[in-house]
Amino acid sequence: MSIEKTPGKNEILFVWFNSYAGVTIKTPTKTLAIDPVDVKSRDFKNVDAILISHEHYDHFDQSLISEIYKQTQCMVVADQTSGRRLRNIIPSEKLHEVQPSSEVKIGEVSVKAEKCNHPAATPISFIITSEDGVKVFHTADSLPFPEMAAIGEGEKLDVVFCTVGIAPGTSPETGVDIARLTKPKVAVPYHTGSTGDQKKFAEILKKEMPKVACLIPEVGKIYQVSKRT
């Protein structure tokens, strides 16, 4: 989903656009759509890049990606399995097939692939760093994993999207474990169709990590997050 407003210095804007991991992130110069499914291509007219975490139906819609590409000529950054399925759709100069520790630059915005603890073929998560250094960790539908602690320590994350439902093994509790490991400025409970999951996440987080802000997103609403100081 496109965001018409432009964020200010040291800020990013985001929209959660489905019940899964679908998020649009807008930096001062770039717009990134992550795992677009259950949306219309016309809602993504100004996208600079599409990021795909893995090949499951709730994260990867080949025909939708094709439609968005045709209208935007955007870059596509995908895990290796999804990337292989896109080779006949997206020109090679626009398609980046990545694995953990790979980094792709979209202008001055950095997209780094990281591990993802999820039962898919080649799943990845994403660390997105804006031109101003605002850092977002999009965990796809990952369960927590030990290396998240090193990621949090090294990156000093501003926003972490924490899976709290739908995906195998996930819950508000595992979502809080992600926040505990990564220690972000703002934790966002997502990947759920239940506001109850989100509220439970918020309750546990407030009790166990009172210094971490919780932002409970509504689908389709624009949110602003600033760089930690």
Protein Blocks (a to p, Z undefined) as FASTA:
>chain_A
ZZfbacdehiacdddfbfblbccdddfkbccdehiehiafklmmmcfbdcdfbfcfklpc
fklmmmmmmmnopacdddfklmmmmmmmmcfklpccddehiacdehjaccdddddddddf
kdcddddddfkopacddehjaccdfklmmmmmmnopabdcddfehiahiafklmmmmmmm
nopabdcdehiabfklmmmmmmmmmmmmmmbccddddehiacdddddZZ
